[in-house]
């Protein structure tokens, strides 16, 4: 099965063509959300589908759009799968860089 690149929230001004070399580009949401307890149901429905389909060994998350939408998507993926690969765009190199993350790496003892 082909890898998928899940774009947290589409930015219509941005081309995701450079991400296509990592897999099929899938837009999680195009909606604008006011993240609060009254509107969380909509974003959770969009994200729940992705969490079920996401394969941490094959798929990627792409940072795009509202940072809160990405944060909720990232946290949901990490809670279920304990790891993920994130694509971050480098303006300097004009391409995406793969960052592999696991829950163990994110835990900070305070």
N, C-alpha and C positions, 0 to 999 in steps of 0.2 A: 504494500500500500504506500502511496506517495505521502511525503511529509506535508504538513499544513503549517502555514504561518498565520496565526490568529492576530489580526489587527484589533486592538482594544476598542478604538472608536475612530471611525473614518474622518480624516481631514480632507475635504474636497480639493484643497489647494495643493495637496501632496501626492506625488506619484509613488506607488508602491512597487513599481517595476523592478527596482534593484533588489527587492526582497524575494521576488519570484524565483531566483536561483536557489533559494532554500526550500521551496515547495509551493503548493497552491495557496494563494493569498485568500484568506477568509475574513470578511469584515464581521466583527462581533456585533457592533451596533452603529447605526448612523444617527440615532436619536440623541438629543440633548437632555440630560437629566439634571434636575436640581437634587443633589444627593441629600436626602433627609428621610426620616422614618415614614413619611407619607408616600414617597415616590420610590422607595427601595424595591418594591415588588417588581416593577418593570425591569430594572437593571438586573435583579437577581434571576428573573426568568431568562433573559438573554444570556447571562453568564452560566447558568446551570446547564444548559445544553452543551456549551463548550467544555465545561469541566468533565462531563460524562464522556465526551469524544476524545479529549486531549490524551495524547500518548507522550509522556515525558522523554522517552527514548528517541522519538521521531519528530515531534512537533516543536514549534517555536511560538513565543509571545512577542509581539512587536509593540514597542512603546509608541503610542500615537493618541492624539486627542486629549480629552480631559484626564488629568492626572489621577483624579479620584476613581474614575471608571477603570483605569489601568490598575490602580492599587487594589480595588475590590477583585478584579479578575486575577491578578497575581496572587493575592492572599488565598483566594478560593482554590486555585491550582496547587499552591504549595501545601495547603491543609490536606488536600486529597492525595496528591502524588508525591509530596515531600521533596520534589526537585522539578526544575524546568530549565529550558534554554530560552534566553531572551535575546532579541535582536535590537541593537542600539545603533542609530545612524551616526556616522562620523562625517561631519561637514568638511573636515580637513581632507579625508581620503575619499569622500563622496561615495561611500558604500556602507553596508551594515556590518557590524562586528557582533559575533556570537559570544554571549556570556552565559556560562553554565553555572547555575546556582542550586544549592541544596539547603534544606532546613538546617542541617548541622553547621553550615557555614554562616548562617544568618543569626544564630543564637549568640547573644552577647551576655556574658555574665556581668552583672552590675554589683 
